[in-house]
């Protein structure tokens, strides 16, 4: 089992920045990659970014150039630096742990990000 706890969400004006953090605990060795997903009201859940144990990153087209995912393996932490935020970035952001490609086995409770125009 892997337990994930997010923090760092909040209210920010358009153009601003937020840094989301995710603390992971449990059987971390079983994890292939970490990531962030988001879900806005009335919309499908969207994969925002992932980072593998080797440091390979992927991003949704909607956030490329604005968001950066990183990890601190020593601290079992994953971060999402979100810059140039837009109102359409408003959503609940979830930290996820993948046991393999496409296998989103573990989810955090989510943290709300609200971007005002």
mmCIF file of the C-alpha atoms, coordinates in Angstrom:
data_MODEL
# 
_entry.id   MODEL 
# 
loop_
_atom_site.group_PDB 
_atom_site.id 
_atom_site.type_symbol 
_atom_site.label_atom_id 
_atom_site.label_alt_id 
_atom_site.label_comp_id 
_atom_site.label_asym_id 
_atom_site.label_entity_id 
_atom_site.label_seq_id 
_atom_site.pdbx_PDB_ins_code 
_atom_site.Cartn_x 
_atom_site.Cartn_y 
_atom_site.Cartn_z 
_atom_site.occupancy 
_atom_site.B_iso_or_equiv 
_atom_site.pdbx_formal_charge 
_atom_site.auth_seq_id 
_atom_site.auth_comp_id 
_atom_site.auth_asym_id 
_atom_site.auth_atom_id 
_atom_site.pdbx_PDB_model_num 
ATOM 1   C CA . UNK A 1 1   ? 0.000   0.000  0.000   1.00 0.00 ? 1   UNK A CA 1 
ATOM 2   C CA . UNK A 1 2   ? 1.065   3.547  -0.752  1.00 0.00 ? 2   UNK A CA 1 
ATOM 3   C CA . UNK A 1 3   ? -0.359  6.564  1.039   1.00 0.00 ? 3   UNK A CA 1 
ATOM 4   C CA . UNK A 1 4   ? -0.294  9.963  -0.683  1.00 0.00 ? 4   UNK A CA 1 
ATOM 5   C CA . UNK A 1 5   ? -0.986  13.359 0.880   1.00 0.00 ? 5   UNK A CA 1 
ATOM 6   C CA . UNK A 1 6   ? -1.147  16.541 -1.183  1.00 0.00 ? 6   UNK A CA 1 
ATOM 7   C CA . UNK A 1 7   ? -0.664  20.101 -0.025  1.00 0.00 ? 7   UNK A CA 1 
ATOM 8   C CA . UNK A 1 8   ? -0.119  23.539 -1.510  1.00 0.00 ? 8   UNK A CA 1 
ATOM 9   C CA . UNK A 1 9   ? -3.396  24.255 -3.250  1.00 0.00 ? 9   UNK A CA 1 
ATOM 10  C CA . UNK A 1 10  ? -5.229  27.536 -2.899  1.00 0.00 ? 10  UNK A CA 1 
ATOM 11  C CA . UNK A 1 11  ? -6.591  30.622 -4.590  1.00 0.00 ? 11  UNK A CA 1 
ATOM 12  C CA . UNK A 1 12  ? -4.357  32.548 -6.975  1.00 0.00 ? 12  UNK A CA 1 
ATOM 13  C CA . UNK A 1 13  ? -4.864  35.220 -9.598  1.00 0.00 ? 13  UNK A CA 1 
ATOM 14  C CA . UNK A 1 14  ? -4.351  34.471 -13.265 1.00 0.00 ? 14  UNK A CA 1 
ATOM 15  C CA . UNK A 1 15  ? -0.683  34.677 -14.122 1.00 0.00 ? 15  UNK A CA 1 
ATOM 16  C CA . UNK A 1 16  ? 0.345   33.606 -10.657 1.00 0.00 ? 16  UNK A CA 1 
ATOM 17  C CA . UNK A 1 17  ? 2.124   30.498 -9.424  1.00 0.00 ? 17  UNK A CA 1 
ATOM 18  C CA . UNK A 1 18  ? 1.548   27.660 -7.007  1.00 0.00 ? 18  UNK A CA 1 
ATOM 19  C CA . UNK A 1 19  ? 3.698   24.763 -5.880  1.00 0.00 ? 19  UNK A CA 1 
ATOM 20  C CA . UNK A 1 20  ? 1.886   21.566 -5.046  1.00 0.00 ? 20  UNK A CA 1 
ATOM 21  C CA . UNK A 1 21  ? 3.554   18.957 -2.878  1.00 0.00 ? 21  UNK A CA 1 
ATOM 22  C CA . UNK A 1 22  ? 2.832   15.273 -2.415  1.00 0.00 ? 22  UNK A CA 1 
ATOM 23  C CA . UNK A 1 23  ? 4.210   13.198 0.440   1.00 0.00 ? 23  UNK A CA 1 
ATOM 24  C CA . UNK A 1 24  ? 4.350   9.480  -0.237  1.00 0.00 ? 24  UNK A CA 1 
ATOM 25  C CA . UNK A 1 25  ? 4.633   6.716  2.327   1.00 0.00 ? 25  UNK A CA 1 
ATOM 26  C CA . UNK A 1 26  ? 4.310   2.961  2.352   1.00 0.00 ? 26  UNK A CA 1 
ATOM 27  C CA . UNK A 1 27  ? 5.760   0.422  -0.084  1.00 0.00 ? 27  UNK A CA 1 
ATOM 28  C CA . UNK A 1 28  ? 7.456   3.014  -2.300  1.00 0.00 ? 28  UNK A CA 1 
ATOM 29  C CA . UNK A 1 29  ? 9.700   0.454  -4.022  1.00 0.00 ? 29  UNK A CA 1 
ATOM 30  C CA . UNK A 1 30  ? 6.659   -0.908 -5.855  1.00 0.00 ? 30  UNK A CA 1 
ATOM 31  C CA . UNK A 1 31  ? 6.062   2.399  -7.606  1.00 0.00 ? 31  UNK A CA 1 
ATOM 32  C CA . UNK A 1 32  ? 7.033   2.858  -11.254 1.00 0.00 ? 32  UNK A CA 1 
ATOM 33  C CA . UNK A 1 33  ? 6.210   6.545  -11.529 1.00 0.00 ? 33  UNK A CA 1 
ATOM 34  C CA . UNK A 1 34  ? 4.459   9.416  -9.793  1.00 0.00 ? 34  UNK A CA 1 
ATOM 35  C CA . UNK A 1 35  ? 2.148   11.953 -11.296 1.00 0.00 ? 35  UNK A CA 1 
ATOM 36  C CA . UNK A 1 36  ? -0.484  14.619 -10.971 1.00 0.00 ? 36  UNK A CA 1 
ATOM 37  C CA . UNK A 1 37  ? -4.018  14.474 -12.322 1.00 0.00 ? 37  UNK A CA 1 
ATOM 38  C CA . UNK A 1 38  ? -6.722  17.100 -12.124 1.00 0.00 ? 38  UNK A CA 1 
ATOM 39  C CA . UNK A 1 39  ? -10.475 17.238 -12.413 1.00 0.00 ? 39  UNK A CA 1 
ATOM 40  C CA . UNK A 1 40  ? -12.519 20.349 -12.990 1.00 0.00 ? 40  UNK A CA 1 
ATOM 41  C CA . UNK A 1 41  ? -16.270 20.463 -12.294 1.00 0.00 ? 41  UNK A CA 1 
ATOM 42  C CA . UNK A 1 42  ? -18.197 18.815 -15.086 1.00 0.00 ? 42  UNK A CA 1 
ATOM 43  C CA . UNK A 1 43  ? -15.035 17.664 -16.866 1.00 0.00 ? 43  UNK A CA 1 
ATOM 44  C CA . UNK A 1 44  ? -13.186 14.393 -17.166 1.00 0.00 ? 44  UNK A CA 1 
ATOM 45  C CA . UNK A 1 45  ? -10.130 13.730 -15.093 1.00 0.00 ? 45  UNK A CA 1 
ATOM 46  C CA . UNK A 1 46  ? -6.981  14.820 -16.906 1.00 0.00 ? 46  UNK A CA 1 
ATOM 47  C CA . UNK A 1 47  ? -3.441  13.544 -16.505 1.00 0.00 ? 47  UNK A CA 1 
ATOM 48  C CA . UNK A 1 48  ? -1.291  16.643 -16.017 1.00 0.00 ? 48  UNK A CA 1 
ATOM 49  C CA . UNK A 1 49  ? 2.244   15.302 -15.586 1.00 0.00 ? 49  UNK A CA 1 
ATOM 50  C CA . UNK A 1 50  ? 4.211   12.199 -14.674 1.00 0.00 ? 50  UNK A CA 1 
ATOM 51  C CA . UNK A 1 51  ? 7.759   11.465 -13.603 1.00 0.00 ? 51  UNK A CA 1 
ATOM 52  C CA . UNK A 1 52  ? 9.333   8.022  -13.571 1.00 0.00 ? 52  UNK A CA 1 
ATOM 53  C CA . UNK A 1 53  ? 11.806  6.684  -11.055 1.00 0.00 ? 53  UNK A CA 1 
ATOM 54  C CA . UNK A 1 54  ? 14.491  7.488  -13.588 1.00 0.00 ? 54  UNK A CA 1 
ATOM 55  C CA . UNK A 1 55  ? 13.363  11.097 -13.893 1.00 0.00 ? 55  UNK A CA 1 
ATOM 56  C CA . UNK A 1 56  ? 11.641  10.929 -17.276 1.00 0.00 ? 56  UNK A CA 1 
ATOM 57  C CA . UNK A 1 57  ? 8.788   13.420 -17.396 1.00 0.00 ? 57  UNK A CA 1 
ATOM 58  C CA . UNK A 1 58  ? 5.641   13.782 -19.486 1.00 0.00 ? 58  UNK A CA 1 
ATOM 59  C CA . UNK A 1 59  ? 3.164   16.648 -19.613 1.00 0.00 ? 59  UNK A CA 1 
ATOM 60  C CA . UNK A 1 60  ? -0.288  17.317 -20.966 1.00 0.00 ? 60  UNK A CA 1 
ATOM 61  C CA . UNK A 1 61  ? -0.211  19.715 -23.906 1.00 0.00 ? 61  UNK A CA 1 
ATOM 62  C CA . UNK A 1 62  ? -2.342  22.128 -21.908 1.00 0.00 ? 62  UNK A CA 1 
ATOM 63  C CA . UNK A 1 63  ? 0.407   22.671 -19.313 1.00 0.00 ? 63  UNK A CA 1 
ATOM 64  C CA . UNK A 1 64  ? 3.635   22.254 -21.300 1.00 0.00 ? 64  UNK A CA 1 
ATOM 65  C CA . UNK A 1 65  ? 5.988   25.135 -20.702 1.00 0.00 ? 65  UNK A CA 1 
ATOM 66  C CA . UNK A 1 66  ? 4.070   26.275 -17.619 1.00 0.00 ? 66  UNK A CA 1 
ATOM 67  C CA . UNK A 1 67  ? 4.147   23.334 -15.205 1.00 0.00 ? 67  UNK A CA 1 
ATOM 68  C CA . UNK A 1 68  ? 7.143   21.372 -13.962 1.00 0.00 ? 68  UNK A CA 1 
ATOM 69  C CA . UNK A 1 69  ? 7.008   18.064 -12.116 1.00 0.00 ? 69  UNK A CA 1 
ATOM 70  C CA . UNK A 1 70  ? 9.913   17.020 -9.914  1.00 0.00 ? 70  UNK A CA 1 
ATOM 71  C CA . UNK A 1 71  ? 10.671  14.558 -7.165  1.00 0.00 ? 71  UNK A CA 1 
ATOM 72  C CA . UNK A 1 72  ? 12.929  14.176 -4.159  1.00 0.00 ? 72  UNK A CA 1 
ATOM 73  C CA . UNK A 1 73  ? 13.470  10.452 -3.752  1.00 0.00 ? 73  UNK A CA 1 
ATOM 74  C CA . UNK A 1 74  ? 15.276  10.856 -0.441  1.00 0.00 ? 74  UNK A CA 1 
ATOM 75  C CA . UNK A 1 75  ? 12.222  12.541 1.045   1.00 0.00 ? 75  UNK A CA 1 
ATOM 76  C CA . UNK A 1 76  ? 9.599   10.566 -0.926  1.00 0.00 ? 76  UNK A CA 1 
ATOM 77  C CA . UNK A 1 77  ? 8.180   13.839 -2.189  1.00 0.00 ? 77  UNK A CA 1 
ATOM 78  C CA . UNK A 1 78  ? 6.773   14.862 -5.553  1.00 0.00 ? 78  UNK A CA 1 
ATOM 79  C CA . UNK A 1 79  ? 6.174   18.454 -6.585  1.00 0.00 ? 79  UNK A CA 1 
ATOM 80  C CA . UNK A 1 80  ? 4.237   20.301 -9.260  1.00 0.00 ? 80  UNK A CA 1 
ATOM 81  C CA . UNK A 1 81  ? 5.425   23.843 -9.903  1.00 0.00 ? 81  UNK A CA 1 
ATOM 82  C CA . UNK A 1 82  ? 2.617   25.628 -11.706 1.00 0.00 ? 82  UNK A CA 1 
ATOM 83  C CA . UNK A 1 83  ? 3.409   28.975 -13.336 1.00 0.00 ? 83  UNK A CA 1 
ATOM 84  C CA . UNK A 1 84  ? 1.433   31.368 -15.540 1.00 0.00 ? 84  UNK A CA 1 
ATOM 85  C CA . UNK A 1 85  ? -1.769  29.905 -14.150 1.00 0.00 ? 85  UNK A CA 1 
ATOM 86  C CA . UNK A 1 86  ? -4.985  30.363 -16.098 1.00 0.00 ? 86  UNK A CA 1 
ATOM 87  C CA . UNK A 1 87  ? -8.614  30.202 -14.954 1.00 0.00 ? 87  UNK A CA 1 
ATOM 88  C CA . UNK A 1 88  ? -8.946  26.954 -16.907 1.00 0.00 ? 88  UNK A CA 1 
ATOM 89  C CA . UNK A 1 89  ? -6.351  25.407 -14.587 1.00 0.00 ? 89  UNK A CA 1 
ATOM 90  C CA . UNK A 1 90  ? -8.940  25.549 -11.806 1.00 0.00 ? 90  UNK A CA 1 
ATOM 91  C CA . UNK A 1 91  ? -9.515  21.992 -10.595 1.00 0.00 ? 91  UNK A CA 1 
ATOM 92  C CA . UNK A 1 92  ? -8.915  19.521 -7.813  1.00 0.00 ? 92  UNK A CA 1 
ATOM 93  C CA . UNK A 1 93  ? -5.374  18.233 -8.240  1.00 0.00 ? 93  UNK A CA 1 
ATOM 94  C CA . UNK A 1 94  ? -4.587  14.662 -7.250  1.00 0.00 ? 94  UNK A CA 1 
ATOM 95  C CA . UNK A 1 95  ? -1.242  13.060 -6.627  1.00 0.00 ? 95  UNK A CA 1 
ATOM 96  C CA . UNK A 1 96  ? -1.074  9.589  -8.152  1.00 0.00 ? 96  UNK A CA 1 
ATOM 97  C CA . UNK A 1 97  ? 1.323   6.658  -7.912  1.00 0.00 ? 97  UNK A CA 1 
ATOM 98  C CA . UNK A 1 98  ? 1.681   4.245  -10.798 1.00 0.00 ? 98  UNK A CA 1 
ATOM 99  C CA . UNK A 1 99  ? 2.743   0.621  -10.372 1.00 0.00 ? 99  UNK A CA 1 
ATOM 100 C CA . UNK A 1 100 ? 3.295   0.367  -14.131 1.00 0.00 ? 100 UNK A CA 1 
ATOM 101 C CA . UNK A 1 101 ? 2.602   2.282  -17.336 1.00 0.00 ? 101 UNK A CA 1 
ATOM 102 C CA . UNK A 1 102 ? -1.037  3.369  -17.240 1.00 0.00 ? 102 UNK A CA 1 
ATOM 103 C CA . UNK A 1 103 ? -1.644  1.743  -13.875 1.00 0.00 ? 103 UNK A CA 1 
ATOM 104 C CA . UNK A 1 104 ? -2.875  4.468  -11.539 1.00 0.00 ? 104 UNK A CA 1 
ATOM 105 C CA . UNK A 1 105 ? -3.109  2.373  -8.418  1.00 0.00 ? 105 UNK A CA 1 
ATOM 106 C CA . UNK A 1 106 ? -2.883  4.964  -5.656  1.00 0.00 ? 106 UNK A CA 1 
ATOM 107 C CA . UNK A 1 107 ? -4.491  8.390  -5.275  1.00 0.00 ? 107 UNK A CA 1 
ATOM 108 C CA . UNK A 1 108 ? -4.256  11.189 -2.765  1.00 0.00 ? 108 UNK A CA 1 
ATOM 109 C CA . UNK A 1 109 ? -7.294  12.965 -1.389  1.00 0.00 ? 109 UNK A CA 1 
ATOM 110 C CA . UNK A 1 110 ? -6.825  15.962 -3.689  1.00 0.00 ? 110 UNK A CA 1 
ATOM 111 C CA . UNK A 1 111 ? -6.100  19.634 -3.222  1.00 0.00 ? 111 UNK A CA 1 
ATOM 112 C CA . UNK A 1 112 ? -8.162  22.474 -4.696  1.00 0.00 ? 112 UNK A CA 1 
ATOM 113 C CA . UNK A 1 113 ? -6.534  24.980 -7.024  1.00 0.00 ? 113 UNK A CA 1 
ATOM 114 C CA . UNK A 1 114 ? -8.626  27.993 -7.967  1.00 0.00 ? 114 UNK A CA 1 
ATOM 115 C CA . UNK A 1 115 ? -7.374  30.570 -10.453 1.00 0.00 ? 115 UNK A CA 1 
ATOM 116 C CA . UNK A 1 116 ? -9.323  33.814 -10.593 1.00 0.00 ? 116 UNK A CA 1 
ATOM 117 C CA . UNK A 1 117 ? -9.462  35.964 -13.710 1.00 0.00 ? 117 UNK A CA 1 
# 
